[in-house]
Amino acid sequence: MLPRFRLLFLILGLVGCGDDAPLPTDGGTDECDACDDGVFCNGLEQCVDGACQPGSSPCAAGTTCDESADRCVTTCSEGADADGDGVDSIDCGGGDCDDSNADVHPGATEVCDDFGVDEDCDPVTLGGIDADEDGFVDAACCNGTNCGNDCDDDNPARHPGEAETCNMLDDDCDAMVDETVVVTYTVDADRDGHGSDADGAETVVGCVAPAGFAESTDDCDDSIGSTHPGAYDRCDAEMVDDDCSGTPNDPAGGCGCSDGDSRGCPLPGVCGAGTQTCVSGVWAECSILPSDEVCDNGIDEDCDGAADDGCVCEDDFRFCGTDVGQCGRGIQLCASDGSWGPCVGADDPNPETCNELDDDCDGDTDEGVYVVCFEDSDGDGYAPPTVSGTGMCGTECPSGTTDRDPTDPALRDCQADDARVHPGQFGGFRTPRTDGGGFDYDCDGVETRTSTVTGGSCPSAADGSCLSPTSGYTTLTDCGEASTYVACATMGGSSLYCEEVFRCTPASGDCGDMFRTPCR
């Protein structure tokens, strides 16, 4: 989205309807936003006086409409030139590509239009308009899907192949603005020419660095102008790493010196014009000491490596806000006290709504308010891979659908009409699936027996009560087959013991489905 400078421009837009040239509406309502029903053979519906009006047949006498091809086909038995333009239809062996329109035939003059009409029945010609005479045809000139490629035919400096410059325009007509010439700049709060290396530091994208931003990201302390790569690393008791080398107090030549030695002051700014003398093995203060910064003179009086730091405004105005999504940048003016004023005229982020727009300006569209739902006919929360998704506004899918995408093999329902069958099924069942899929109820392609086996007796705990589980199969048969089943119960009053209270064997013939081996 291009920046919108509300303080400078007011842009008026026209609202159109139908699928070709916009028509004015009477009341300015939204009821005419989409009149065309997409059917070729009943003509193009139009928006008239705020209401949609039906279209008329696009085909002339002597032709019939072919909806599948979106064209009028000449009835050759009634005549090969239905529109009477002197050229037979291509349906009858001639060269007329639209025998319903006498203005369309070989030899006609191709007209520049954005409707894609091929007046001369030659798909290559565009009715070329090159108003700016830069050698490229206006993008508004189309022949079918073939269109010109000059995105601004009023400006000879904008066309394919033109070098991109930093001007908020698409100079090379590739649908991108200022690509290859914009740079990401990082906040430089202490104005020492080095951007902060902190995680999450503020950044802006632009052609030139705004005030308070730098291209580098190597300042280990962006609150002190004297601390940055290349600064003189002073020998101090606080062990400040002035040059961001990772090691404090490591200036060239070291911190030690011999009494009486003298050298030029290694500090930046006006201090660098002074000298420094060694006293008691330590370099003393420079002969020129730092002083308060004087704004707007380009001199570093406080010797911290940054001239005029502390003077927040270095320009009369700057842009603020963001151009991402539906947001637009505003302008901040420099106040009389040197501080930046409020951001004026910006379009700020709003909560995301379901409208195919990036309302909250985070680079994503309709996140959290739009779902894609798939038909879930058995209500088990999974859909088969044969169904397609339907997008809708909301945070969850309605009953009978699921947001689990069956294009993911791990989320595919392998039987759409049985709620027992779906990925992640942990239960076991004693009869096979109704679709011939056996006992694979969790859609992993494997039948897994789920029964608990207690053994052939009823084991007791230390106090005589039955150990858990108190029932189960003594032997596991194949999935769905009857098995020996034992149930145990704790007996006795003050003296507990565990006793078998029920046993069913396949041979007894009365076990029934209850005692068949369940699988998933």
Buried (B, 14 or more C-beta within 10 A) or exposed (E): BEBBBBEEEEEEEEBBBBEBEEBBBEEEEEEBEBBBBEEBBBBBBBBBEBBBBEBEEBBBEBBEBBEEEEBBBBBBEEBBBBBEBEBBBBBBEBBBBBBBBBEBBBEBEBBBBBEEBBBBBBEEBBBEBBEBEBEBBBBBBBBEEEBBBBBBBEBBEBBBEBEBBBEEBBBBBBEEBBEEBBEEBBBBBBBBBBBBBBEEBEEBEBEEBBBBBBBBBBBBBBEBBBBBBBBBBBBEEEEBBBBBBEEBBBBEEEBEBEEEEEEEBBBBBBBBEBEBBBEEEEBEBBBBEBEEBBBEEEEBBBBBBBBBBBBBBBEEBBBBBBBBBBBBBBBBBBEEEEEBBEBBBBBEBEEBEBEEBBBBBBEEBBEEBBBEBBBBBBEBBBBBBEBEBEEEEEEEBEEEBBBBBBEEEEBBBBBBEBBBBBBEBEEBBBEBBEEEBBBBBBBBEEBBBBBEBBEEEBEBEEEBBBBEEBBBBBBBBEBBEBBBBBBBBBBEEEEBBBEBBEEBBBEEEEBEEEBBBBBB
